[in-house]
Amino acid sequence: MRLAFALILLLLSALATPASAKGCLKGAVVGGVAGHYAGNHGVMGAAVGCLVGRHQAKKRAQAQRISPQYDRGSGPYY
C-alpha cells in the first residue's frame, strides 16, 4: 500500500509544472508537524499544509496587487 502511494506521488510530482514555493514550504512544515502529532499522518499533513500555504500566499499576493500599501509611482510621501 505504501509503495503504491509512493509511486502515485512520484508520478504526480513528475507531471506537475514547476511553480514558486511561496507559502508551500512554511505550510508543509506546519502541516507535517500537526499531522505527526495528530496520529502519525505527517506526510498527509505536509501535503495539505502545502496546499493551504500556497492558497494563502496567492490570496495575499492578489490583495496586494489590488490595493498596494505604497504607491511608488506617484512620488514621495511627506
All heavy atoms as a GROMACS GRO file, in nm:
protein
  560
    1MET      N    1   0.083  -0.119   0.000
    1MET     CA    2   0.000   0.000   0.000
    1MET      C    3   0.087   0.125   0.000
    1MET      O    4   0.061   0.218  -0.074
    1MET     CB    5  -0.093  -0.004   0.122
    1MET     CG    6  -0.186   0.110   0.130
    1MET     SD    7  -0.305   0.098  -0.004
    1MET     CE    8  -0.406   0.234   0.034
    2ARG      N    9   0.191   0.126   0.083
    2ARG     CA   10   0.279   0.242   0.088
    2ARG      C   11   0.357   0.256  -0.042
    2ARG      O   12   0.382   0.368  -0.087
    2ARG     CB   13   0.376   0.231   0.205
    2ARG     CG   14   0.312   0.255   0.337
    2ARG     CD   15   0.415   0.256   0.446
    2ARG     NE   16   0.350   0.272   0.574
    2ARG     CZ   17   0.403   0.340   0.673
    2ARG    NH1   18   0.520   0.394   0.660
    2ARG    NH2   19   0.338   0.353   0.786
    3LEU      N   20   0.395   0.145  -0.101
    3LEU     CA   21   0.468   0.150  -0.227
    3LEU      C   22   0.380   0.208  -0.337
    3LEU      O   23   0.426   0.292  -0.416
    3LEU     CB   24   0.518   0.011  -0.265
    3LEU     CG   25   0.596   0.002  -0.396
    3LEU    CD1   26   0.722   0.087  -0.386
    3LEU    CD2   27   0.631  -0.141  -0.427
    4ALA      N   28   0.254   0.168  -0.340
    4ALA     CA   29   0.162   0.221  -0.440
    4ALA      C   30   0.142   0.371  -0.420
    4ALA      O   31   0.142   0.449  -0.516
    4ALA     CB   32   0.029   0.149  -0.433
    5PHE      N   33   0.127   0.412  -0.296
    5PHE     CA   34   0.111   0.555  -0.266
    5PHE      C   35   0.235   0.633  -0.307
    5PHE      O   36   0.225   0.741  -0.366
    5PHE     CB   37   0.083   0.574  -0.117
    5PHE     CG   38   0.065   0.717  -0.077
    5PHE    CD1   39  -0.047   0.788  -0.115
    5PHE    CD2   40   0.161   0.782  -0.002
    5PHE    CE1   41  -0.064   0.920  -0.080
    5PHE    CE2   42   0.146   0.914   0.035
    5PHE     CZ   43   0.032   0.984  -0.005
    6ALA      N   44   0.353   0.578  -0.279
    6ALA     CA   45   0.478   0.645  -0.316
    6ALA      C   46   0.492   0.656  -0.467
    6ALA      O   47   0.536   0.759  -0.519
    6ALA     CB   48   0.596   0.571  -0.256
    7LEU      N   49   0.454   0.551  -0.540
    7LEU     CA   50   0.463   0.555  -0.685
    7LEU      C   51   0.365   0.655  -0.745
    7LEU      O   52   0.399   0.728  -0.839
    7LEU     CB   53   0.438   0.416  -0.743
    7LEU     CG   54   0.549   0.314  -0.719
    7LEU    CD1   55   0.506   0.177  -0.770
    7LEU    CD2   56   0.677   0.358  -0.784
    8ILE      N   57   0.245   0.660  -0.691
    8ILE     CA   58   0.146   0.758  -0.739
    8ILE      C   59   0.194   0.899  -0.710
    8ILE      O   60   0.185   0.988  -0.795
    8ILE     CB   61   0.008   0.731  -0.676
    8ILE    CG1   62  -0.051   0.602  -0.732
    8ILE    CG2   63  -0.087   0.848  -0.700
    8ILE    CD1   64  -0.175   0.555  -0.662
    9LEU      N   65   0.249   0.919  -0.592
    9LEU     CA   66   0.300   1.051  -0.555
    9LEU      C   67   0.416   1.091  -0.645
    9LEU      O   68   0.424   1.206  -0.690
    9LEU     CB   69   0.344   1.050  -0.409
    9LEU     CG   70   0.387   1.182  -0.350
    9LEU    CD1   71   0.270   1.280  -0.350
    9LEU    CD2   72   0.437   1.163  -0.208
   10LEU      N   73   0.504   0.997  -0.676
   10LEU     CA   74   0.616   1.026  -0.765
   10LEU      C   75   0.568   1.060  -0.905
   10LEU      O   76   0.617   1.153  -0.968
   10LEU     CB   77   0.712   0.906  -0.768
   10LEU     CG   78   0.834   0.920  -0.857
   10LEU    CD1   79   0.925   1.031  -0.802
   10LEU    CD2   80   0.909   0.790  -0.864
   11LEU      N   81   0.469   0.986  -0.955
   11LEU     CA   82   0.414   1.012  -1.087
   11LEU      C   83   0.348   1.150  -1.094
   11LEU      O   84   0.370   1.226  -1.187
   11LEU     CB   85   0.312   0.905  -1.124
   11LEU     CG   86   0.242   0.924  -1.259
   11LEU    CD1   87   0.342   0.912  -1.372
   11LEU    CD2   88   0.130   0.825  -1.274
   12LEU      N   89   0.270   1.181  -0.993
   12LEU     CA   90   0.203   1.312  -0.992
   12LEU      C   91   0.302   1.427  -0.980
   12LEU      O   92   0.284   1.532  -1.040
   12LEU     CB   93   0.100   1.318  -0.880
   12LEU     CG   94  -0.024   1.231  -0.900
   12LEU    CD1   95  -0.114   1.240  -0.777
   12LEU    CD2   96  -0.099   1.274  -1.024
   13SER      N   97   0.408   1.407  -0.902
   13SER     CA   98   0.507   1.514  -0.888
   13SER      C   99   0.586   1.532  -1.017
   13SER      O  100   0.631   1.642  -1.048
   13SER     CB  101   0.600   1.486  -0.771
   13SER     OG  102   0.679   1.372  -0.798
   14ALA      N  103   0.605   1.425  -1.094
   14ALA     CA  104   0.674   1.437  -1.222
   14ALA      C  105   0.589   1.509  -1.325
   14ALA      O  106   0.641   1.578  -1.412
   14ALA     CB  107   0.713   1.298  -1.273
   15LEU      N  108   0.458   1.494  -1.316
   15LEU     CA  109   0.368   1.559  -1.410
   15LEU      C  110   0.338   1.705  -1.375
   15LEU      O  111   0.290   1.780  -1.460
   15LEU     CB  112   0.236   1.482  -1.418
   15LEU     CG  113   0.245   1.341  -1.476
   15LEU    CD1  114   0.109   1.274  -1.468
   15LEU    CD2  115   0.296   1.343  -1.617
   16ALA      N  116   0.365   1.743  -1.254
   16ALA     CA  117   0.334   1.878  -1.210
   16ALA      C  118   0.428   1.979  -1.276
   16ALA      O  119   0.544   1.951  -1.300
   16ALA     CB  120   0.345   1.888  -1.059
   17THR      N  121   0.375   2.095  -1.304
   17THR     CA  122   0.458   2.201  -1.361
   17THR      C  123   0.533   2.272  -1.249
   17THR      O  124   0.484   2.282  -1.137
   17THR     CB  125   0.370   2.303  -1.435
   17THR    OG1  126   0.276   2.358  -1.345
   17THR    CG2  127   0.299   2.239  -1.552
   18PRO      N  128   0.651   2.322  -1.277
   18PRO     CA  129   0.724   2.393  -1.173
   18PRO      C  130   0.653   2.522  -1.134
   18PRO      O  131   0.599   2.592  -1.219
   18PRO     CB  132   0.860   2.422  -1.236
   18PRO     CG  133   0.845   2.399  -1.380
   18PRO     CD  134   0.725   2.313  -1.401
   19ALA      N  135   0.650   2.550  -1.007
   19ALA     CA  136   0.584   2.671  -0.957
   19ALA      C  137   0.666   2.727  -0.842
   19ALA      O  138   0.753   2.659  -0.788
   19ALA     CB  139   0.443   2.638  -0.909
   20SER      N  140   0.640   2.848  -0.807
   20SER     CA  141   0.712   2.906  -0.695
   20SER      C  142   0.663   2.842  -0.566
   20SER      O  143   0.550   2.796  -0.556
   20SER     CB  144   0.691   3.057  -0.690
   20SER     OG  145   0.556   3.086  -0.662
   21ALA      N  146   0.750   2.840  -0.469
   21ALA     CA  147   0.719   2.771  -0.344
   21ALA      C  148   0.671   2.868  -0.236
   21ALA      O  149   0.677   2.835  -0.118
   21ALA     CB  150   0.842   2.696  -0.296
   22LYS      N  151   0.623   2.985  -0.275
   22LYS     CA  152   0.576   3.080  -0.175
   22LYS      C  153   0.461   3.020  -0.097
   22LYS      O  154   0.359   2.983  -0.153
   22LYS     CB  155   0.532   3.210  -0.240
   22LYS     CG  156   0.644   3.297  -0.283
   22LYS     CD  157   0.593   3.431  -0.326
   22LYS     CE  158   0.708   3.522  -0.359
   22LYS     NZ  159   0.661   3.653  -0.399
   23GLY      N  160   0.477   3.010   0.031
   23GLY     CA  161   0.372   2.958   0.117
   23GLY      C  162   0.375   2.808   0.133
   23GLY      O  163   0.333   2.755   0.234
   24CYS      N  164   0.426   2.737   0.034
   24CYS     CA  165   0.423   2.592   0.037
   24CYS      C  166   0.518   2.536   0.143
   24CYS      O  167   0.482   2.446   0.217
   24CYS     CB  168   0.458   2.535  -0.099
   24CYS     SG  169   0.449   2.357  -0.107
   25LEU      N  170   0.639   2.588   0.148
   25LEU     CA  171   0.737   2.534   0.242
   25LEU      C  172   0.694   2.556   0.387
   25LEU      O  173   0.699   2.464   0.469
   25LEU     CB  174   0.874   2.598   0.217
   25LEU     CG  175   0.934   2.568   0.081
   25LEU    CD1  176   1.064   2.644   0.064
   25LEU    CD2  177   0.955   2.420   0.064
   26LYS      N  178   0.650   2.676   0.417
   26LYS     CA  179   0.605   2.705   0.553
   26LYS      C  180   0.482   2.622   0.589
   26LYS      O  181   0.474   2.564   0.697
   26LYS     CB  182   0.573   2.854   0.565
   26LYS     CG  183   0.534   2.898   0.703
   26LYS     CD  184   0.509   3.049   0.703
   26LYS     CE  185   0.464   3.098   0.836
   26LYS     NZ  186   0.434   3.240   0.834
   27GLY      N  187   0.388   2.613   0.497
   27GLY     CA  188   0.267   2.534   0.521
   27GLY      C  189   0.298   2.386   0.535
   27GLY      O  190   0.237   2.317   0.617
   28ALA      N  191   0.394   2.337   0.456
   28ALA     CA  192   0.430   2.195   0.464
   28ALA      C  193   0.494   2.162   0.598
   28ALA      O  194   0.467   2.056   0.657
   28ALA     CB  195   0.524   2.159   0.351
   29VAL      N  196   0.577   2.251   0.649
   29VAL     CA  197   0.640   2.226   0.779
   29VAL      C  198   0.535   2.224   0.890
   29VAL      O  199   0.530   2.133   0.972
   29VAL     CB  200   0.749   2.332   0.807
   29VAL    CG1  201   0.798   2.324   0.951
   29VAL    CG2  202   0.865   2.314   0.712
   30VAL      N  203   0.450   2.325   0.890
   30VAL     CA  204   0.346   2.333   0.993
   30VAL      C  205   0.250   2.216   0.981
   30VAL      O  206   0.215   2.151   1.081
   30VAL     CB  207   0.271   2.468   0.984
   30VAL    CG1  208   0.151   2.469   1.076
   30VAL    CG2  209   0.364   2.582   1.016
   31GLY      N  210   0.208   2.184   0.858
   31GLY     CA  211   0.116   2.073   0.837
   31GLY      C  212   0.178   1.938   0.871
   31GLY      O  213   0.112   1.850   0.925
   32GLY      N  214   0.306   1.922   0.842
   32GLY     CA  215   0.375   1.797   0.874
   32GLY      C  216   0.384   1.774   1.024
   32GLY      O  217   0.361   1.663   1.072
   33VAL      N  218   0.417   1.879   1.097
   33VAL     CA  219   0.424   1.867   1.243
   33VAL      C  220   0.285   1.841   1.302
   33VAL      O  221   0.269   1.753   1.387
   33VAL     CB  222   0.487   1.994   1.305
   33VAL    CG1  223   0.476   1.994   1.456
   33VAL    CG2  224   0.633   2.005   1.263
   34ALA      N  225   0.186   1.914   1.253
   34ALA     CA  226   0.050   1.893   1.303
   34ALA      C  227   0.000   1.753   1.269
   34ALA      O  228  -0.062   1.687   1.353
   34ALA     CB  229  -0.044   1.999   1.244
   35GLY      N  230   0.028   1.707   1.148
   35GLY     CA  231  -0.013   1.573   1.110
   35GLY      C  232   0.057   1.465   1.189
   35GLY      O  233  -0.001   1.362   1.223
   36HIS      N  234   0.183   1.488   1.222
   36HIS     CA  235   0.258   1.391   1.302
   36HIS      C  236   0.196   1.376   1.441
   36HIS      O  237   0.178   1.265   1.490
   36HIS     CB  238   0.404   1.435   1.315
   36HIS     CG  239   0.483   1.354   1.411
   36HIS    ND1  240   0.522   1.225   1.381
   36HIS    CD2  241   0.530   1.381   1.534
   36HIS    CE1  242   0.590   1.177   1.485
   36HIS    NE2  243   0.597   1.270   1.578
   37TYR      N  244   0.161   1.488   1.501
   37TYR     CA  245   0.102   1.482   1.634
   37TYR      C  246  -0.044   1.441   1.633
   37TYR      O  247  -0.098   1.401   1.734
   37TYR     CB  248   0.117   1.616   1.706
   37TYR     CG  249   0.258   1.638   1.755
   37TYR    CD1  250   0.339   1.735   1.698
   37TYR    CD2  251   0.311   1.560   1.856
   37TYR    CE1  252   0.468   1.754   1.742
   37TYR    CE2  253   0.440   1.577   1.900
   37TYR     CZ  254   0.518   1.674   1.843
   37TYR     OH  255   0.646   1.691   1.886
   38ALA      N  256  -0.109   1.448   1.517
   38ALA     CA  257  -0.250   1.411   1.507
   38ALA      C  258  -0.268   1.263   1.476
   38ALA      O  259  -0.378   1.222   1.444
   38ALA     CB  260  -0.319   1.495   1.401
   39GLY      N  261  -0.165   1.186   1.482
   39GLY     CA  262  -0.184   1.042   1.462
   39GLY      C  263  -0.094   0.985   1.355
   39GLY      O  264  -0.139   0.902   1.277
   40ASN      N  265   0.030   1.030   1.348
   40ASN     CA  266   0.128   0.974   1.256
   40ASN      C  267   0.087   0.992   1.110
   40ASN      O  268   0.100   0.902   1.029
   40ASN     CB  269   0.153   0.826   1.288
   40ASN     CG  270   0.290   0.782   1.242
   40ASN    OD1  271   0.376   0.864   1.213
   40ASN    ND2  272   0.311   0.652   1.237
   41HIS      N  273   0.037   1.110   1.077
   41HIS     CA  274  -0.002   1.143   0.939
   41HIS      C  275   0.080   1.262   0.891
   41HIS      O  276   0.027   1.358   0.835
   41HIS     CB  277  -0.150   1.176   0.930
   41HIS     CG  278  -0.239   1.064   0.967
   41HIS    ND1  279  -0.251   0.951   0.890
   41HIS    CD2  280  -0.320   1.046   1.074
   41HIS    CE1  281  -0.337   0.868   0.947
   41HIS    NE2  282  -0.380   0.923   1.059
   42GLY      N  283   0.211   1.257   0.911
   42GLY     CA  284   0.297   1.369   0.877
   42GLY      C  285   0.301   1.402   0.730
   42GLY      O  286   0.299   1.519   0.691
   43VAL      N  287   0.305   1.301   0.644
   43VAL     CA  288   0.313   1.325   0.500
   43VAL      C  289   0.183   1.388   0.450
   43VAL      O  290   0.186   1.483   0.372
   43VAL     CB  291   0.343   1.193   0.425
   43VAL    CG1  292   0.339   1.215   0.275
   43VAL    CG2  293   0.478   1.139   0.466
   44MET      N  294   0.071   1.334   0.494
   44MET     CA  295  -0.057   1.390   0.452
   44MET      C  296  -0.072   1.533   0.506
   44MET      O  297  -0.120   1.621   0.434
   44MET     CB  298  -0.173   1.303   0.502
   44MET     CG  299  -0.304   1.343   0.443
   44MET     SD  300  -0.449   1.245   0.490
   44MET     CE  301  -0.388   1.105   0.570
   45GLY      N  302  -0.029   1.556   0.628
   45GLY     CA  303  -0.035   1.691   0.683
   45GLY      C  304   0.053   1.788   0.607
   45GLY      O  305   0.016   1.903   0.585
   46ALA      N  306   0.171   1.742   0.565
   46ALA     CA  307   0.260   1.827   0.487
   46ALA      C  308   0.200   1.861   0.352
   46ALA      O  309   0.209   1.975   0.306
   46ALA     CB  310   0.394   1.759   0.470
   47ALA      N  311   0.136   1.765   0.288
   47ALA     CA  312   0.074   1.790   0.157
   47ALA      C  313  -0.041   1.890   0.169
   47ALA      O  314  -0.051   1.985   0.092
   47ALA     CB  315   0.024   1.659   0.098
   48VAL      N  316  -0.125   1.870   0.268
   48VAL     CA  317  -0.237   1.962   0.289
   48VAL      C  318  -0.186   2.099   0.333
   48VAL      O  319  -0.236   2.202   0.288
   48VAL     CB  320  -0.338   1.904   0.390
   48VAL    CG1  321  -0.443   2.006   0.427
   48VAL    CG2  322  -0.403   1.779   0.333
   49GLY      N  323  -0.084   2.100   0.418
   49GLY     CA  324  -0.025   2.227   0.462
   49GLY      C  325   0.034   2.305   0.346
   49GLY      O  326   0.023   2.427   0.339
   50CYS      N  327   0.095   2.234   0.252
   50CYS     CA  328   0.149   2.299   0.133
   50CYS      C  329   0.038   2.363   0.051
   50CYS      O  330   0.050   2.476   0.005
   50CYS     CB  331   0.227   2.198   0.050
   50CYS     SG  332   0.292   2.267  -0.103
   51LEU      N  333  -0.071   2.290   0.032
   51LEU     CA  334  -0.184   2.344  -0.045
   51LEU      C  335  -0.244   2.466   0.023
   51LEU      O  336  -0.273   2.567  -0.041
   51LEU     CB  337  -0.290   2.237  -0.064
   51LEU     CG  338  -0.253   2.122  -0.157
   51LEU    CD1  339  -0.362   2.016  -0.155
   51LEU    CD2  340  -0.230   2.172  -0.297
   52VAL      N  341  -0.262   2.458   0.153
   52VAL     CA  342  -0.322   2.570   0.226
   52VAL      C  343  -0.226   2.690   0.226
   52VAL      O  344  -0.268   2.804   0.205
   52VAL     CB  345  -0.357   2.528   0.370
   52VAL    CG1  346  -0.396   2.648   0.455
   52VAL    CG2  347  -0.470   2.427   0.368
   53GLY      N  348  -0.098   2.664   0.247
   53GLY     CA  349   0.000   2.773   0.246
   53GLY      C  350   0.008   2.841   0.111
   53GLY      O  351   0.019   2.964   0.101
   54ARG      N  352   0.002   2.763   0.004
   54ARG     CA  353   0.004   2.820  -0.131
   54ARG      C  354  -0.121   2.903  -0.157
   54ARG      O  355  -0.114   3.011  -0.216
   54ARG     CB  356   0.016   2.708  -0.234
   54ARG     CG  357   0.023   2.754  -0.374
   54ARG     CD  358   0.155   2.822  -0.404
   54ARG     NE  359   0.148   2.882  -0.536
   54ARG     CZ  360   0.182   3.007  -0.561
   54ARG    NH1  361   0.230   3.083  -0.466
   54ARG    NH2  362   0.171   3.055  -0.681
   55HIS      N  363  -0.235   2.854  -0.111
   55HIS     CA  364  -0.361   2.928  -0.127
   55HIS      C  365  -0.354   3.062  -0.054
   55HIS      O  366  -0.394   3.165  -0.108
   55HIS     CB  367  -0.478   2.844  -0.076
   55HIS     CG  368  -0.608   2.915  -0.076
   55HIS    ND1  369  -0.675   2.949  -0.191
   55HIS    CD2  370  -0.684   2.962   0.027
   55HIS    CE1  371  -0.786   3.012  -0.159
   55HIS    NE2  372  -0.794   3.022  -0.028
   56GLN      N  373  -0.303   3.060   0.068
   56GLN     CA  374  -0.291   3.185   0.146
   56GLN      C  375  -0.195   3.283   0.079
   56GLN      O  376  -0.220   3.403   0.077
   56GLN     CB  377  -0.245   3.154   0.288
   56GLN     CG  378  -0.346   3.077   0.370
   56GLN     CD  379  -0.473   3.157   0.397
   56GLN    OE1  380  -0.472   3.278   0.406
   56GLN    NE2  381  -0.583   3.086   0.407
   57ALA      N  382  -0.084   3.232   0.024
   57ALA     CA  383   0.012   3.319  -0.043
   57ALA      C  384  -0.049   3.382  -0.169
   57ALA      O  385  -0.024   3.499  -0.198
   57ALA     CB  386   0.138   3.240  -0.078
   58LYS      N  387  -0.129   3.305  -0.242
   58LYS     CA  388  -0.195   3.360  -0.360
   58LYS      C  389  -0.296   3.468  -0.322
   58LYS      O  390  -0.305   3.571  -0.389
   58LYS     CB  391  -0.266   3.249  -0.437
   58LYS     CG  392  -0.174   3.163  -0.518
   58LYS     CD  393  -0.250   3.049  -0.580
   58LYS     CE  394  -0.257   3.063  -0.728
   58LYS     NZ  395  -0.320   2.947  -0.792
   59LYS      N  396  -0.371   3.443  -0.214
   59LYS     CA  397  -0.467   3.544  -0.168
   59LYS      C  398  -0.395   3.672  -0.127
   59LYS      O  399  -0.439   3.782  -0.159
   59LYS     CB  400  -0.549   3.491  -0.050
   59LYS     CG  401  -0.666   3.409  -0.091
   59LYS     CD  402  -0.761   3.367   0.020
   59LYS     CE  403  -0.736   3.415   0.157
   59LYS     NZ  404  -0.830   3.364   0.257
   60ARG      N  405  -0.285   3.657  -0.054
   60ARG     CA  406  -0.208   3.772  -0.009
   60ARG      C  407  -0.151   3.850  -0.128
   60ARG      O  408  -0.155   3.974  -0.130
   60ARG     CB  409  -0.095   3.726   0.083
   60ARG     CG  410  -0.032   3.834   0.164
   60ARG     CD  411   0.070   3.781   0.264
   60ARG     NE  412   0.023   3.666   0.339
   60ARG     CZ  413   0.078   3.545   0.333
   60ARG    NH1  414   0.182   3.522   0.256
   60ARG    NH2  415   0.031   3.446   0.405
   61ALA      N  416  -0.099   3.780  -0.229
   61ALA     CA  417  -0.044   3.847  -0.346
   61ALA      C  418  -0.152   3.919  -0.425
   61ALA      O  419  -0.130   4.030  -0.474
   61ALA     CB  420   0.027   3.745  -0.434
   62GLN      N  421  -0.268   3.857  -0.437
   62GLN     CA  422  -0.377   3.920  -0.511
   62GLN      C  423  -0.427   4.045  -0.437
   62GLN      O  424  -0.454   4.147  -0.498
   62GLN     CB  425  -0.492   3.824  -0.531
   62GLN     CG  426  -0.604   3.883  -0.613
   62GLN     CD  427  -0.720   3.787  -0.630
   62GLN    OE1  428  -0.728   3.686  -0.560
   62GLN    NE2  429  -0.809   3.817  -0.720
   63ALA      N  430  -0.436   4.037  -0.306
   63ALA     CA  431  -0.480   4.153  -0.229
   63ALA      C  432  -0.380   4.267  -0.240
   63ALA      O  433  -0.419   4.384  -0.245
   63ALA     CB  434  -0.501   4.115  -0.083
   64GLN      N  435  -0.253   4.235  -0.247
   64GLN     CA  436  -0.152   4.339  -0.258
   64GLN      C  437  -0.152   4.400  -0.398
   64GLN      O  438  -0.127   4.518  -0.414
   64GLN     CB  439  -0.014   4.285  -0.226
   64GLN     CG  440   0.090   4.392  -0.214
   64GLN     CD  441   0.217   4.341  -0.151
   64GLN    OE1  442   0.230   4.224  -0.124
   64GLN    NE2  443   0.310   4.430  -0.130
   65ARG      N  444  -0.182   4.320  -0.501
   65ARG     CA  445  -0.193   4.374  -0.637
   65ARG      C  446  -0.310   4.469  -0.649
   65ARG      O  447  -0.302   4.571  -0.715
   65ARG     CB  448  -0.208   4.261  -0.737
   65ARG     CG  449  -0.080   4.205  -0.788
   65ARG     CD  450  -0.107   4.119  -0.909
   65ARG     NE  451  -0.213   4.022  -0.883
   65ARG     CZ  452  -0.195   3.893  -0.862
   65ARG    NH1  453  -0.075   3.843  -0.866
   65ARG    NH2  454  -0.298   3.813  -0.839
   66ILE      N  455  -0.421   4.434  -0.586
   66ILE     CA  456  -0.541   4.516  -0.596
   66ILE      C  457  -0.525   4.645  -0.518
   66ILE      O  458  -0.560   4.752  -0.564
   66ILE     CB  459  -0.665   4.437  -0.545
   66ILE    CG1  460  -0.695   4.323  -0.641
   66ILE    CG2  461  -0.785   4.529  -0.530
   66ILE    CD1  462  -0.801   4.229  -0.591
   67SER      N  463  -0.471   4.636  -0.398
   67SER     CA  464  -0.459   4.753  -0.311
   67SER      C  465  -0.319   4.757  -0.252
   67SER      O  466  -0.298   4.716  -0.138
   67SER     CB  467  -0.563   4.745  -0.200
   67SER     OG  468  -0.540   4.846  -0.106
   68PRO      N  469  -0.220   4.808  -0.326
   68PRO     CA  470  -0.084   4.812  -0.271
   68PRO      C  471  -0.075   4.908  -0.154
   68PRO      O  472  -0.145   5.009  -0.148
   68PRO     CB  473   0.002   4.860  -0.388
   68PRO     CG  474  -0.093   4.922  -0.482
   68PRO     CD  475  -0.227   4.862  -0.459
   69GLN      N  476   0.011   4.873  -0.062
   69GLN     CA  477   0.025   4.954   0.059
   69GLN      C  478   0.090   5.089   0.027
   69GLN      O  479   0.053   5.191   0.081
   69GLN     CB  480   0.108   4.879   0.161
   69GLN     CG  481   0.105   4.938   0.298
   69GLN     CD  482   0.178   4.849   0.398
   69GLN    OE1  483   0.260   4.768   0.360
   69GLN    NE2  484   0.147   4.865   0.523
   70TYR      N  485   0.185   5.087  -0.063
   70TYR     CA  486   0.255   5.210  -0.100
   70TYR      C  487   0.250   5.225  -0.252
   70TYR      O  488   0.279   5.132  -0.325
   70TYR     CB  489   0.401   5.206  -0.056
   70TYR     CG  490   0.416   5.193   0.093
   70TYR    CD1  491   0.455   5.073   0.150
   70TYR    CD2  492   0.390   5.301   0.175
   70TYR    CE1  493   0.469   5.060   0.286
   70TYR    CE2  494   0.403   5.289   0.312
   70TYR     CZ  495   0.442   5.169   0.367
   70TYR     OH  496   0.455   5.158   0.501
   71ASP      N  497   0.217   5.342  -0.298
   71ASP     CA  498   0.216   5.370  -0.440
   71ASP      C  499   0.349   5.435  -0.475
   71ASP      O  500   0.372   5.553  -0.447
   71ASP     CB  501   0.099   5.462  -0.474
   71ASP     CG  502   0.086   5.484  -0.623
   71ASP    OD1  503   0.149   5.409  -0.700
   71ASP    OD2  504   0.013   5.576  -0.662
   72ARG      N  505   0.439   5.362  -0.535
   72ARG     CA  506   0.574   5.412  -0.561
   72ARG      C  507   0.579   5.500  -0.686
   72ARG      O  508   0.676   5.570  -0.706
   72ARG     CB  509   0.670   5.296  -0.576
   72ARG     CG  510   0.682   5.216  -0.449
   72ARG     CD  511   0.774   5.098  -0.470
   72ARG     NE  512   0.768   5.012  -0.354
   72ARG     CZ  513   0.866   5.002  -0.265
   72ARG    NH1  514   0.974   5.072  -0.279
   72ARG    NH2  515   0.854   4.922  -0.163
   73GLY      N  516   0.479   5.498  -0.771
   73GLY     CA  517   0.484   5.571  -0.896
   73GLY      C  518   0.443   5.716  -0.885
   73GLY      O  519   0.472   5.795  -0.973
   74SER      N  520   0.378   5.759  -0.782
   74SER     CA  521   0.325   5.894  -0.776
   74SER      C  522   0.417   5.994  -0.706
   74SER      O  523   0.386   6.111  -0.699
   74SER     CB  524   0.189   5.893  -0.705
   74SER     OG  525   0.205   5.857  -0.570
   75GLY      N  526   0.528   5.951  -0.654
   75GLY     CA  527   0.621   6.044  -0.589
   75GLY      C  528   0.634   6.016  -0.441
   75GLY      O  529   0.567   5.930  -0.387
   76PRO      N  530   0.721   6.091  -0.375
   76PRO     CA  531   0.745   6.066  -0.232
   76PRO      C  532   0.631   6.116  -0.145
   76PRO      O  533   0.559   6.210  -0.179
   76PRO     CB  534   0.873   6.147  -0.203
   76PRO     CG  535   0.875   6.252  -0.307
   76PRO     CD  536   0.808   6.195  -0.429
   77TYR      N  537   0.615   6.052  -0.032
   77TYR     CA  538   0.515   6.093   0.067
   77TYR      C  539   0.584   6.178   0.172
   77TYR      O  540   0.686   6.142   0.225
   77TYR     CB  541   0.454   5.970   0.135
   77TYR     CG  542   0.358   5.895   0.048
   77TYR    CD1  543   0.397   5.781  -0.019
   77TYR    CD2  544   0.228   5.939   0.033
   77TYR    CE1  545   0.311   5.712  -0.099
   77TYR    CE2  546   0.140   5.871  -0.047
   77TYR     CZ  547   0.182   5.757  -0.113
   77TYR     OH  548   0.095   5.689  -0.192
   78TYR      N  549   0.526   6.293   0.203
   78TYR     CA  550   0.579   6.380   0.308
   78TYR      C  551   0.475   6.406   0.411
   78TYR      O  552   0.364   6.419   0.396
   78TYR     CB  553   0.629   6.512   0.252
   78TYR     CG  554   0.751   6.496   0.165
   78TYR    CD1  555   0.767   6.579   0.055
   78TYR    CD2  556   0.848   6.402   0.191
   78TYR    CE1  557   0.878   6.568  -0.026
   78TYR    CE2  558   0.959   6.391   0.110
   78TYR     CZ  559   0.973   6.475   0.001
   78TYR     OH  560   1.082   6.463  -0.079
   0.00000   0.00000   0.00000
